């Protein structure tokens, strides 16, 4: 998993770091080791449901997130469409919702643009985590770089277990099962 966000304490509580928060939730639920610095990223890895997984948090700032994906390109056994899931914030979705998709456009998101440039492909799964709605007339950059309001953070924290369940479903059953189970009724599972 490639969990997107910006490094540093000044960004830790911002909407743009929803991907980092989801990555932290995965590591906690799966009881993976603490993140350690490896090149341009913080990485935690271990076995989950019979698979060796990596949770990667780029430390390059959002618009250069693709740098952390470069090492994957040299692996013969790596299939972008099968082995990579990007966890990313989305201001077009309300807080408390998320959507998983097998591919798509960057939708103006600089982190996804950077990953697409590195991978030379849009054919990778992404899980968009709602941090919206963007208030009318608000600048999207200012909005995503601002901290969550307390009620928004509470809602996101309550959503993180479902996000982890969705990622586990994607790993164990595939993208179609994860989409069918989690992309309906406001991301609520059965």
C-alpha positions as CSV (number, residue, x, y, z in Angstrom):
1,X,0.0,0.0,0.0
2,X,1.2,3.5,-0.8
3,X,-0.4,5.8,1.8
4,X,-0.1,9.4,0.6
5,X,0.4,12.5,2.8
6,X,2.9,15.2,3.7
7,X,5.7,14.6,6.2
8,X,6.3,16.7,9.3
9,X,4.3,17.6,12.4
10,X,2.9,20.7,10.7
11,X,0.9,18.5,8.3
12,X,0.1,15.6,10.6
13,X,-3.5,16.7,11.3
14,X,-4.4,18.0,7.8
15,X,-7.0,16.7,5.5
16,X,-4.2,16.0,2.9
17,X,-2.8,13.3,5.3
18,X,-5.9,11.1,5.3
19,X,-3.8,8.5,3.4
20,X,-1.1,8.5,6.1
21,X,-3.9,8.1,8.7
22,X,-5.2,5.1,6.8
23,X,-1.7,3.6,6.5
24,X,-1.3,4.0,10.3
25,X,-4.6,2.3,10.9
26,X,-3.5,-0.7,8.7
27,X,-0.2,-1.0,10.6
28,X,-2.0,-0.9,13.9
29,X,-4.7,-3.4,13.0
30,X,-2.3,-5.8,11.4
31,X,0.2,-5.4,14.2
32,X,3.0,-4.6,11.8
33,X,6.3,-3.2,13.1
34,X,6.9,0.5,13.5
35,X,7.6,2.5,10.4
36,X,11.3,2.7,9.5
37,X,13.0,5.1,7.1
38,X,14.0,3.4,3.8
39,X,15.1,5.8,1.2
40,X,12.4,8.4,0.4
41,X,9.7,6.7,2.6
42,X,8.7,5.3,5.9
43,X,8.0,1.6,5.5
44,X,6.3,-1.0,7.7
45,X,6.1,-4.6,6.4
46,X,5.0,-8.0,7.5
47,X,2.8,-11.0,6.8
48,X,-1.0,-10.5,6.6
49,X,-3.4,-13.3,5.7
50,X,-0.6,-15.3,4.1
51,X,0.8,-12.3,2.0
52,X,3.8,-10.2,2.6
53,X,2.6,-6.6,2.6
54,X,4.3,-3.2,2.6
55,X,2.7,0.0,3.9
56,X,4.7,2.9,2.5
57,X,4.4,6.5,3.5
58,X,6.4,8.7,1.1
59,X,8.4,11.4,2.8
60,X,8.8,13.5,-0.3
61,X,5.7,15.8,0.0
62,X,2.6,15.0,-1.9
63,X,3.5,16.4,-5.3
64,X,6.6,14.1,-5.4
65,X,4.9,10.9,-4.1
66,X,5.8,8.9,-7.2
67,X,9.5,8.9,-6.1
68,X,8.5,6.3,-3.4
69,X,7.0,4.1,-6.1
70,X,10.2,3.9,-8.2
71,X,11.7,0.9,-6.4
72,X,8.6,-1.1,-7.3
73,X,9.3,-0.8,-11.0
74,X,12.5,-2.8,-10.9
75,X,10.7,-5.9,-9.5
76,X,9.9,-8.6,-12.0
77,X,7.1,-9.9,-9.9
78,X,5.4,-6.5,-9.4
79,X,2.1,-5.9,-11.3
80,X,0.8,-2.4,-10.7
81,X,-2.8,-3.4,-11.3
82,X,-2.6,-6.4,-8.8
83,X,0.0,-5.4,-6.2
84,X,-0.4,-1.7,-5.6
85,X,-3.1,0.2,-3.7
86,X,-2.8,3.9,-3.2
87,X,-4.6,5.5,-0.2
88,X,-5.4,9.1,-0.9
89,X,-7.5,12.0,0.3
90,X,-10.5,13.2,-1.8
91,X,-12.2,16.5,-1.2
92,X,-15.1,15.6,-3.6
93,X,-16.2,12.9,-1.2
94,X,-17.7,13.7,2.2
95,X,-15.8,12.9,5.4
96,X,-16.9,9.4,6.5
97,X,-17.0,7.9,3.0
98,X,-14.5,6.3,0.7
99,X,-14.3,4.7,-2.7
100,X,-12.0,2.0,-4.1
101,X,-11.5,1.8,-7.9
102,X,-9.2,-0.3,-10.1
103,X,-8.0,2.7,-12.1
104,X,-8.9,6.3,-13.0
105,X,-7.6,9.8,-13.5
106,X,-5.7,11.8,-11.1
107,X,-8.6,14.2,-10.9
108,X,-6.2,17.1,-10.3
109,X,-4.6,15.4,-7.3
110,X,-0.9,16.1,-7.4
111,X,0.1,13.0,-5.5
112,X,-1.7,10.8,-8.0
113,X,-0.2,12.8,-10.9
114,X,3.2,12.1,-9.5
115,X,2.5,8.4,-9.2
116,X,1.1,8.2,-12.7
117,X,4.2,10.0,-14.1
118,X,6.4,7.4,-12.3
119,X,4.4,4.4,-13.2
120,X,3.5,5.7,-16.7
121,X,0.1,4.3,-16.1
122,X,-3.3,5.1,-14.6
123,X,-4.1,1.4,-14.3
124,X,-3.5,1.0,-10.5
125,X,-6.1,0.7,-7.8
126,X,-6.7,3.6,-5.5
127,X,-8.8,4.1,-2.4
128,X,-10.0,7.7,-2.2
129,X,-10.8,8.8,1.4
130,X,-13.4,11.5,1.8
131,X,-12.2,14.8,3.4
132,X,-15.0,17.0,1.9
133,X,-17.1,18.5,0.9
134,X,-15.1,21.4,-0.3
135,X,-16.9,24.6,0.9
136,X,-18.3,26.8,-1.9
137,X,-15.7,29.3,-3.0
138,X,-12.9,27.7,-1.0
139,X,-9.5,27.1,-2.6
140,X,-8.9,23.4,-2.7
141,X,-5.2,23.7,-1.8
142,X,-5.9,25.7,1.3
143,X,-8.7,23.4,2.2
144,X,-6.7,20.1,2.1
145,X,-3.7,21.7,3.8
146,X,-5.9,22.8,6.7
147,X,-6.4,20.6,9.8
148,X,-9.6,18.6,10.2
149,X,-12.3,20.2,12.3
150,X,-12.8,18.1,15.5
151,X,-16.0,16.6,14.3
152,X,-14.5,15.7,10.9
153,X,-11.6,14.0,12.5
154,X,-14.0,12.0,14.8
155,X,-15.9,10.9,11.7
156,X,-12.7,9.9,9.9
157,X,-11.5,8.0,12.9
158,X,-14.8,6.1,13.0
159,X,-14.4,5.3,9.3
160,X,-10.8,4.0,9.5
161,X,-11.8,0.4,10.6
162,X,-14.1,0.1,7.5
163,X,-11.2,1.4,5.3
164,X,-8.9,-1.3,6.8
165,X,-11.7,-3.9,6.2
166,X,-11.9,-2.7,2.6
167,X,-8.1,-3.0,2.1
168,X,-8.2,-6.5,3.6
169,X,-11.0,-7.5,1.2
170,X,-9.1,-6.1,-1.8
171,X,-6.0,-8.2,-0.7
172,X,-8.0,-11.4,-0.1
173,X,-10.8,-11.3,-2.6
174,X,-9.8,-8.7,-5.2
175,X,-10.9,-5.3,-6.4
176,X,-14.3,-6.3,-7.7
177,X,-15.3,-7.8,-4.3
178,X,-14.0,-4.7,-2.5
179,X,-15.9,-2.4,-4.8
180,X,-19.1,-4.4,-4.5
181,X,-19.0,-4.6,-0.7
182,X,-17.7,-1.1,0.2
183,X,-18.6,1.3,-2.6
184,X,-22.3,1.4,-1.9
185,X,-24.5,3.0,0.7
186,X,-21.9,5.6,1.8
187,X,-19.1,3.0,2.1
188,X,-20.9,1.0,4.8
189,X,-20.2,-2.7,4.7
190,X,-22.8,-5.4,5.4
